[in-house]
Amino acid sequence: MLKCTMFKPHEQGALLGFANILVEKWGVTLQGCKLFSQNGKRWVALPSVPYEKDGVKKYSECIRFENKEHKEKFCDMIKLAIDEFKCQNPEQQELPIPF
């Protein structure tokens, strides 16, 4: 089960904000997941590191799934966890990003 432990709104273009996601079974927290929305679609970007290629800033995800369907399901679960957190913790949305 996944649990969102923090969501910080940060609207900039398609970006809606940042979340920390606890994978309870593993005891692992993913810090810095990004929630996006554009043209009626929402998606999650897993934690990533920036790099530059040919003068263009790009991002490489720190977690790689071998199966695209598994990644999509995992990201869908993250979206649900963020939605649940936002409903249950509206006062915590103003906390600073801890990373």
C-alpha positions in Angstrom: 0.0 0.0 0.0 1.1 3.5 -0.7 0.6 6.5 1.5 1.3 10.1 0.8 3.0 11.7 3.8 3.4 15.2 2.4 2.0 17.2 -0.5 3.2 20.7 -1.3 1.3 22.6 -3.9 3.5 24.4 -6.5 1.6 25.4 -9.5 3.9 26.2 -12.4 2.8 25.3 -16.0 1.5 21.7 -15.8 3.1 21.1 -12.4 0.7 20.9 -9.5 3.0 20.1 -6.7 5.4 17.8 -4.9 4.7 14.7 -2.8 6.5 12.3 -0.6 5.2 8.7 -0.9 5.7 6.0 1.6 5.7 2.4 0.3 4.6 0.9 3.5 5.4 -2.8 2.7 9.0 -1.9 1.9 9.5 0.9 4.5 10.7 3.2 1.8 9.8 6.8 1.1 10.0 8.3 -2.3 10.8 12.0 -1.9 10.0 14.5 -4.6 7.4 12.8 -6.7 5.8 15.5 -9.0 2.1 15.7 -9.8 1.2 17.2 -13.2 -2.1 18.0 -14.9 -2.7 19.2 -18.5 -5.6 18.9 -21.0 -7.7 17.0 -18.5 -5.0 14.4 -17.8 -3.0 13.9 -14.6 0.3 12.1 -14.3 3.1 11.5 -11.8 6.9 11.9 -12.4 8.9 9.8 -10.1 12.0 11.3 -8.3 14.6 12.3 -10.9 17.9 14.0 -11.3 18.6 16.8 -13.8 21.3 16.6 -16.5 22.2 18.6 -19.5 22.4 17.2 -23.1 23.2 19.4 -26.1 22.5 22.5 -23.9 19.0 21.3 -22.9 18.1 20.5 -19.4 16.6 17.0 -19.1 15.6 14.7 -16.2 16.4 11.0 -15.6 14.1 9.1 -13.2 15.9 7.6 -10.2 13.6 4.5 -10.3 13.2 2.4 -13.4 10.4 -0.1 -14.0 11.1 -2.9 -16.4 7.4 -3.2 -17.2 5.5 -0.1 -18.4 2.1 -1.4 -17.1 3.6 -1.8 -13.6 4.9 1.7 -13.7 1.5 3.1 -14.8 -0.3 1.2 -12.0 2.2 2.4 -9.4 1.8 6.0 -10.6 -2.0 5.6 -10.5 -1.7 4.4 -6.9 0.5 7.5 -6.1 -2.2 9.8 -7.6 -4.9 8.2 -5.3 -2.6 8.5 -2.3 -2.1 12.2 -3.0 -5.8 12.8 -3.4 -6.5 11.0 -0.1 -3.8 13.0 1.7 -5.2 16.3 0.3 -8.7 15.5 1.5 -7.5 14.4 5.0 -4.8 17.0 5.6 -5.7 20.4 4.0 -3.8 22.3 6.7 -0.5 20.4 5.9 -0.5 21.6 2.3 1.3 24.8 3.3 4.4 23.1 4.9 7.7 23.7 3.3 9.2 21.0 1.1 11.6 18.9 3.3 14.1 18.1 0.6 
